[in-house]
């Protein structure tokens, strides 16, 4: 039985908020931003967007208050509870890494170098699991924010924190030594959600949006005897579609969907391999 309205939990602020709303809109769901900033309605589908703090999203989704959620994998892995949200797919934005970092003079030769040390972090559960898997005994110091100042203040010898550009670490005289978790935004669903036409549609549309981002439709003419070489140059493409050219026995038309960016260097290589009349078109939607 399909519920009256499905609920998708998104961040009400922070680094994933705008990208999450853009994803929903790109999937063809029209967002109505009303007076209530905590709930946005979708006017062309029975869907509500719950705008929450990122730390609250796993609880809402795990307990079934929200059917889906968009959160960072780091937040998902940090949660330990009765009902764990189920990761459906990565979404390709909000990429960052949870890394071990310390002052440059710290002699780091792998996780065993952390044995007996104090490590400050906002992700104690993820860090503890990382250390346990490697049989490293260290003291985990929980901090809600400003983790990067811990070594300078003498609270810890090392830290475990999210790193995107590395600029914050550099400003505080720290060097990243090891990766604990590679993170990005992910779509999660409630373990209590029963599959229905609407939930399947949400997943399919999101998957289509992600698949089409960066993908290109490439068309060209190619000599028959160079077809294998030219096909091998197409980045991230599956088997291309090959059709005859009218009045030409020595050449064919090649159409392919490339899942990776097609750079000018790629076009130059295709041209050098004998391709001609090369067209590269953006893909708006793909399912």
C-alpha positions as a Markdown table, in Angstrom:
| # | Residue | x | y | z |
|---|---|---|---|---|
| 1 | Unk | 0.0 | 0.0 | 0.0 |
| 2 | Unk | 1.5 | 3.4 | -1.0 |
| 3 | Unk | 1.5 | 6.1 | 1.6 |
| 4 | Unk | -0.4 | 9.3 | 1.0 |
| 5 | Unk | 2.8 | 11.3 | 0.7 |
| 6 | Unk | 6.4 | 10.2 | 0.7 |
| 7 | Unk | 8.9 | 12.3 | 2.7 |
| 8 | Unk | 12.4 | 13.1 | 1.7 |
| 9 | Unk | 14.7 | 14.5 | 4.4 |
| 10 | Unk | 17.3 | 17.1 | 3.2 |
| 11 | Unk | 19.6 | 19.5 | 4.9 |
| 12 | Unk | 18.1 | 22.8 | 5.8 |
| 13 | Unk | 21.5 | 24.5 | 5.5 |
| 14 | Unk | 25.1 | 23.6 | 5.0 |
| 15 | Unk | 27.1 | 22.3 | 2.1 |
| 16 | Unk | 24.6 | 19.7 | 0.8 |
| 17 | Unk | 21.5 | 21.8 | 1.0 |
| 18 | Unk | 21.4 | 23.6 | -2.3 |
| 19 | Unk | 22.8 | 20.6 | -4.3 |
| 20 | Unk | 20.0 | 18.4 | -2.7 |
| 21 | Unk | 17.3 | 20.8 | -3.8 |
| 22 | Unk | 18.9 | 21.0 | -7.3 |
| 23 | Unk | 18.8 | 17.2 | -7.6 |
| 24 | Unk | 15.1 | 17.1 | -6.6 |
| 25 | Unk | 14.3 | 19.8 | -9.2 |
| 26 | Unk | 16.4 | 18.2 | -11.9 |
| 27 | Unk | 14.4 | 15.0 | -11.3 |
| 28 | Unk | 11.3 | 16.9 | -12.5 |
| 29 | Unk | 9.8 | 17.5 | -9.1 |
| 30 | Unk | 8.5 | 21.1 | -8.7 |
| 31 | Unk | 9.3 | 22.5 | -5.3 |
| 32 | Unk | 6.9 | 24.9 | -3.5 |
| 33 | Unk | 8.7 | 26.9 | -0.9 |
| 34 | Unk | 5.9 | 28.0 | 1.5 |
| 35 | Unk | 5.9 | 30.0 | 4.7 |
| 36 | Unk | 6.9 | 26.9 | 6.7 |
| 37 | Unk | 10.7 | 26.6 | 6.1 |
| 38 | Unk | 10.7 | 23.2 | 7.7 |
| 39 | Unk | 8.6 | 21.5 | 5.0 |
| 40 | Unk | 8.6 | 22.1 | 1.3 |
| 41 | Unk | 5.9 | 20.5 | -0.8 |
| 42 | Unk | 6.2 | 19.0 | -4.3 |
| 43 | Unk | 3.2 | 20.2 | -6.3 |
| 44 | Unk | 3.4 | 17.6 | -9.1 |
| 45 | Unk | 3.8 | 14.5 | -7.0 |
| 46 | Unk | 2.7 | 13.4 | -3.5 |
| 47 | Unk | 6.1 | 14.2 | -1.9 |
| 48 | Unk | 7.2 | 16.5 | 1.0 |
| 49 | Unk | 10.7 | 17.7 | 1.7 |
| 50 | Unk | 11.6 | 17.7 | 5.4 |
| 51 | Unk | 14.4 | 20.3 | 6.0 |
| 52 | Unk | 16.5 | 19.1 | 8.9 |
| 53 | Unk | 19.9 | 19.3 | 10.6 |
| 54 | Unk | 22.2 | 16.8 | 8.9 |
| 55 | Unk | 22.8 | 14.9 | 12.2 |
| 56 | Unk | 19.0 | 14.4 | 12.5 |
| 57 | Unk | 18.4 | 12.9 | 9.1 |
| 58 | Unk | 19.7 | 9.4 | 9.9 |
| 59 | Unk | 17.3 | 9.2 | 12.9 |
| 60 | Unk | 14.3 | 10.4 | 10.9 |
| 61 | Unk | 15.0 | 8.0 | 8.1 |
| 62 | Unk | 16.0 | 5.1 | 10.3 |
| 63 | Unk | 12.8 | 5.4 | 12.4 |
| 64 | Unk | 10.6 | 5.8 | 9.3 |
| 65 | Unk | 9.5 | 9.4 | 9.9 |
| 66 | Unk | 11.1 | 10.2 | 6.5 |
| 67 | Unk | 11.1 | 7.6 | 3.7 |
| 68 | Unk | 14.3 | 8.9 | 2.0 |
| 69 | Unk | 17.1 | 11.2 | 3.0 |
| 70 | Unk | 20.1 | 12.9 | 1.4 |
| 71 | Unk | 23.1 | 13.0 | 3.7 |
| 72 | Unk | 26.9 | 12.7 | 3.6 |
| 73 | Unk | 28.2 | 9.1 | 3.9 |
| 74 | Unk | 30.3 | 10.3 | 6.8 |
| 75 | Unk | 27.1 | 11.2 | 8.7 |
| 76 | Unk | 25.5 | 7.8 | 7.8 |
| 77 | Unk | 28.5 | 5.8 | 9.0 |
| 78 | Unk | 28.8 | 7.7 | 12.2 |
| 79 | Unk | 25.2 | 6.7 | 13.2 |
| 80 | Unk | 24.8 | 3.8 | 15.6 |
| 81 | Unk | 21.2 | 3.0 | 16.3 |
| 82 | Unk | 18.4 | 0.4 | 16.2 |
| 83 | Unk | 17.3 | 1.2 | 12.7 |
| 84 | Unk | 20.0 | 2.0 | 10.3 |
| 85 | Unk | 19.1 | 3.8 | 7.0 |
| 86 | Unk | 20.0 | 1.8 | 3.9 |
| 87 | Unk | 22.3 | 3.5 | 1.3 |
| 88 | Unk | 20.6 | 3.4 | -2.1 |
| 89 | Unk | 23.2 | 5.2 | -4.3 |
| 90 | Unk | 26.0 | 7.8 | -4.3 |
| 91 | Unk | 24.9 | 11.2 | -5.7 |
| 92 | Unk | 28.2 | 12.6 | -7.0 |
| 93 | Unk | 28.3 | 15.9 | -5.0 |
| 94 | Unk | 29.6 | 16.9 | -1.6 |
| 95 | Unk | 32.7 | 14.9 | -2.0 |
| 96 | Unk | 35.3 | 15.0 | 0.8 |
| 97 | Unk | 37.5 | 12.6 | 2.8 |
| 98 | Unk | 37.7 | 11.9 | 6.5 |
| 99 | Unk | 41.4 | 11.9 | 7.1 |
| 100 | Unk | 44.0 | 11.4 | 9.8 |
| 101 | Unk | 46.1 | 14.6 | 10.1 |
| 102 | Unk | 48.8 | 15.8 | 12.5 |
| 103 | Unk | 51.6 | 18.4 | 12.6 |
| 104 | Unk | 54.2 | 17.9 | 9.9 |
| 105 | Unk | 56.8 | 16.7 | 12.4 |
| 106 | Unk | 54.6 | 13.8 | 13.5 |
| 107 | Unk | 56.3 | 10.6 | 12.4 |
| 108 | Unk | 53.5 | 8.8 | 10.7 |
| 109 | Unk | 54.2 | 5.4 | 9.1 |
| 110 | Unk | 50.7 | 4.0 | 9.0 |
| 111 | Unk | 47.9 | 3.6 | 11.5 |
| 112 | Unk | 50.1 | 1.8 | 14.0 |
| 113 | Unk | 51.8 | 5.2 | 14.5 |
| 114 | Unk | 48.7 | 6.3 | 16.4 |
| 115 | Unk | 49.0 | 3.6 | 19.1 |
| 116 | Unk | 48.9 | 5.3 | 22.5 |
| 117 | Unk | 48.1 | 8.7 | 21.0 |
| 118 | Unk | 45.2 | 11.0 | 21.6 |
| 119 | Unk | 43.1 | 11.7 | 18.4 |
| 120 | Unk | 40.5 | 14.5 | 18.3 |
| 121 | Unk | 37.5 | 14.0 | 16.1 |
| 122 | Unk | 33.8 | 14.8 | 15.5 |
| 123 | Unk | 33.4 | 11.3 | 14.2 |
| 124 | Unk | 34.3 | 9.0 | 17.1 |
| 125 | Unk | 32.3 | 6.0 | 15.9 |
| 126 | Unk | 33.9 | 6.0 | 12.4 |
| 127 | Unk | 37.4 | 6.6 | 13.8 |
| 128 | Unk | 37.0 | 3.9 | 16.5 |
| 129 | Unk | 35.9 | 1.4 | 13.8 |
| 130 | Unk | 38.9 | 2.3 | 11.7 |
| 131 | Unk | 41.3 | 1.8 | 14.6 |
| 132 | Unk | 39.7 | -1.4 | 15.7 |
| 133 | Unk | 39.9 | -2.9 | 12.2 |
| 134 | Unk | 43.7 | -2.3 | 12.4 |
| 135 | Unk | 44.1 | -3.4 | 16.0 |
| 136 | Unk | 45.3 | 0.1 | 17.1 |
| 137 | Unk | 44.7 | 1.2 | 20.6 |
| 138 | Unk | 44.4 | 5.0 | 20.9 |
| 139 | Unk | 42.4 | 7.5 | 22.8 |
| 140 | Unk | 39.6 | 9.1 | 20.8 |
| 141 | Unk | 38.8 | 12.6 | 22.0 |
| 142 | Unk | 35.3 | 13.8 | 20.9 |
| 143 | Unk | 35.0 | 17.4 | 19.8 |
| 144 | Unk | 31.9 | 19.0 | 18.2 |
| 145 | Unk | 33.9 | 21.5 | 16.1 |
| 146 | Unk | 37.2 | 23.2 | 15.6 |
| 147 | Unk | 39.0 | 19.9 | 15.6 |
| 148 | Unk | 42.0 | 21.2 | 13.8 |
| 149 | Unk | 43.1 | 23.3 | 16.8 |
| 150 | Unk | 43.4 | 20.3 | 19.1 |
| 151 | Unk | 47.1 | 19.6 | 18.4 |
| 152 | Unk | 48.1 | 23.3 | 18.9 |
| 153 | Unk | 46.2 | 23.4 | 22.2 |
| 154 | Unk | 47.8 | 20.2 | 23.4 |
| 155 | Unk | 44.4 | 18.3 | 23.5 |
| 156 | Unk | 45.6 | 15.7 | 21.1 |
| 157 | Unk | 48.6 | 14.6 | 19.0 |
| 158 | Unk | 46.5 | 14.0 | 15.9 |
| 159 | Unk | 43.1 | 14.6 | 14.5 |
| 160 | Unk | 40.5 | 12.9 | 12.3 |
| 161 | Unk | 38.5 | 15.4 | 10.3 |
| 162 | Unk | 36.8 | 16.1 | 7.0 |
| 163 | Unk | 39.1 | 17.4 | 4.3 |
| 164 | Unk | 38.0 | 18.8 | 1.0 |
| 165 | Unk | 40.7 | 21.3 | -0.2 |
| 166 | Unk | 43.1 | 20.9 | 2.6 |
| 167 | Unk | 43.3 | 24.7 | 3.2 |
| 168 | Unk | 42.1 | 24.5 | 6.8 |
| 169 | Unk | 44.7 | 21.9 | 7.6 |
| 170 | Unk | 47.5 | 24.0 | 6.1 |
| 171 | Unk | 46.3 | 27.1 | 8.0 |
| 172 | Unk | 46.7 | 25.1 | 11.2 |
| 173 | Unk | 50.1 | 23.6 | 10.4 |
| 174 | Unk | 48.7 | 20.1 | 9.8 |
| 175 | Unk | 49.4 | 17.5 | 7.2 |
| 176 | Unk | 46.9 | 14.8 | 6.1 |
| 177 | Unk | 48.5 | 11.3 | 6.4 |
| 178 | Unk | 45.8 | 8.7 | 5.9 |
| 179 | Unk | 42.2 | 8.4 | 4.7 |
| 180 | Unk | 39.6 | 6.9 | 7.1 |
| 181 | Unk | 36.6 | 7.3 | 4.8 |
| 182 | Unk | 35.8 | 8.6 | 1.3 |
| 183 | Unk | 32.6 | 10.5 | 1.6 |
| 184 | Unk | 30.0 | 12.1 | -0.7 |
| 185 | Unk | 26.3 | 12.8 | -0.6 |
| 186 | Unk | 24.2 | 9.6 | -0.7 |
| 187 | Unk | 20.6 | 8.8 | -1.1 |
| 188 | Unk | 19.3 | 6.6 | 1.8 |
| 189 | Unk | 16.0 | 5.0 | 2.4 |
| 190 | Unk | 14.2 | 3.9 | 5.5 |
| 191 | Unk | 14.3 | 0.1 | 6.4 |
| 192 | Unk | 10.6 | 0.5 | 7.0 |
| 193 | Unk | 9.8 | 1.8 | 3.5 |
| 194 | Unk | 7.8 | -0.7 | 1.4 |
| 195 | Unk | 8.6 | -0.4 | -2.3 |
| 196 | Unk | 5.8 | 1.3 | -4.3 |
| 197 | Unk | 5.5 | 3.0 | -7.7 |
| 198 | Unk | 6.3 | 6.4 | -6.3 |
| 199 | Unk | 9.4 | 5.3 | -4.3 |
| 200 | Unk | 10.7 | 3.4 | -7.4 |
| 201 | Unk | 10.1 | 6.5 | -9.5 |
| 202 | Unk | 12.1 | 8.7 | -7.1 |
| 203 | Unk | 15.0 | 6.3 | -7.2 |
| 204 | Unk | 14.9 | 5.9 | -11.0 |
| 205 | Unk | 14.7 | 9.6 | -11.6 |
| 206 | Unk | 17.6 | 10.4 | -9.2 |
| 207 | Unk | 19.6 | 7.6 | -10.9 |
| 208 | Unk | 18.9 | 9.1 | -14.3 |
| 209 | Unk | 19.9 | 12.6 | -13.2 |
| 210 | Unk | 23.2 | 11.4 | -11.8 |
| 211 | Unk | 23.9 | 9.2 | -14.9 |
| 212 | Unk | 23.3 | 12.2 | -17.2 |
| 213 | Unk | 25.6 | 14.6 | -15.4 |
| 214 | Unk | 28.8 | 14.9 | -17.3 |
| 215 | Unk | 27.6 | 12.4 | -19.9 |
| 216 | Unk | 27.9 | 13.3 | -23.5 |
| 217 | Unk | 26.3 | 12.0 | -26.7 |
| 218 | Unk | 29.1 | 11.7 | -29.4 |
| 219 | Unk | 28.4 | 11.3 | -33.1 |
| 220 | Unk | 31.0 | 11.0 | -35.9 |
| 221 | Unk | 31.9 | 9.3 | -39.1 |
| 222 | Unk | 34.7 | 6.7 | -39.0 |
| 223 | Unk | 36.6 | 4.6 | -41.5 |
| 224 | Unk | 35.6 | 0.9 | -41.1 |
| 225 | Unk | 39.2 | -0.2 | -40.8 |
| 226 | Unk | 39.8 | 2.2 | -37.8 |
| 227 | Unk | 36.6 | 1.5 | -36.0 |
| 228 | Unk | 38.2 | -0.5 | -33.1 |
| 229 | Unk | 40.8 | 2.2 | -32.5 |
| 230 | Unk | 38.2 | 5.0 | -32.5 |
| 231 | Unk | 35.9 | 3.0 | -30.2 |
| 232 | Unk | 38.7 | 2.6 | -27.8 |
| 233 | Unk | 39.3 | 6.3 | -27.6 |
| 234 | Unk | 35.7 | 7.1 | -26.5 |
| 235 | Unk | 35.9 | 7.8 | -22.7 |
| 236 | Unk | 33.6 | 5.7 | -20.5 |
| 237 | Unk | 31.5 | 4.5 | -23.4 |
| 238 | Unk | 29.8 | 1.2 | -23.8 |
| 239 | Unk | 29.6 | -0.5 | -27.2 |
| 240 | Unk | 28.8 | 2.3 | -29.7 |
| 241 | Unk | 26.0 | 2.2 | -32.2 |
| 242 | Unk | 27.4 | 1.7 | -35.7 |
| 243 | Unk | 25.3 | 2.4 | -38.8 |
| 244 | Unk | 26.1 | 2.4 | -42.5 |
| 245 | Unk | 26.7 | 5.7 | -44.3 |
| 246 | Unk | 24.7 | 6.3 | -47.5 |
| 247 | Unk | 26.9 | 5.9 | -50.6 |
| 248 | Unk | 30.0 | 4.9 | -48.5 |
| 249 | Unk | 31.3 | 1.4 | -48.3 |
| 250 | Unk | 34.5 | 2.4 | -46.5 |
| 251 | Unk | 33.0 | 4.4 | -43.6 |
| 252 | Unk | 30.2 | 4.2 | -41.0 |
| 253 | Unk | 28.4 | 6.5 | -38.6 |
| 254 | Unk | 29.3 | 6.0 | -34.9 |
| 255 | Unk | 27.0 | 7.1 | -32.0 |
| 256 | Unk | 28.0 | 6.6 | -28.4 |
| 257 | Unk | 27.1 | 7.8 | -24.9 |
| 258 | Unk | 30.2 | 8.8 | -23.0 |
| 259 | Unk | 29.9 | 8.6 | -19.2 |
| 260 | Unk | 33.0 | 10.8 | -18.8 |
| 261 | Unk | 33.9 | 14.3 | -20.0 |
| 262 | Unk | 35.0 | 14.5 | -23.6 |
| 263 | Unk | 37.9 | 16.9 | -23.7 |
| 264 | Unk | 39.5 | 18.7 | -26.6 |
| 265 | Unk | 42.4 | 16.3 | -26.4 |
| 266 | Unk | 40.0 | 13.4 | -27.0 |
| 267 | Unk | 38.6 | 15.1 | -30.1 |
| 268 | Unk | 42.1 | 15.6 | -31.4 |
| 269 | Unk | 42.9 | 11.9 | -30.9 |
| 270 | Unk | 39.7 | 10.9 | -32.6 |
| 271 | Unk | 40.5 | 13.2 | -35.5 |
| 272 | Unk | 44.0 | 11.8 | -35.8 |
| 273 | Unk | 42.6 | 8.2 | -35.8 |
| 274 | Unk | 40.5 | 9.1 | -38.9 |
| 275 | Unk | 37.2 | 10.3 | -37.4 |
| 276 | Unk | 35.4 | 13.2 | -39.1 |
| 277 | Unk | 32.3 | 15.3 | -38.6 |
| 278 | Unk | 32.5 | 14.9 | -34.8 |
| 279 | Unk | 29.7 | 16.2 | -32.8 |
| 280 | Unk | 29.5 | 16.3 | -28.9 |
| 281 | Unk | 26.1 | 17.0 | -27.4 |
| 282 | Unk | 25.0 | 17.4 | -23.8 |
| 283 | Unk | 22.5 | 14.9 | -22.3 |
| 284 | Unk | 19.6 | 16.4 | -20.4 |
| 285 | Unk | 17.9 | 13.2 | -19.2 |
| 286 | Unk | 18.9 | 9.5 | -19.3 |
| 287 | Unk | 17.2 | 6.5 | -17.8 |
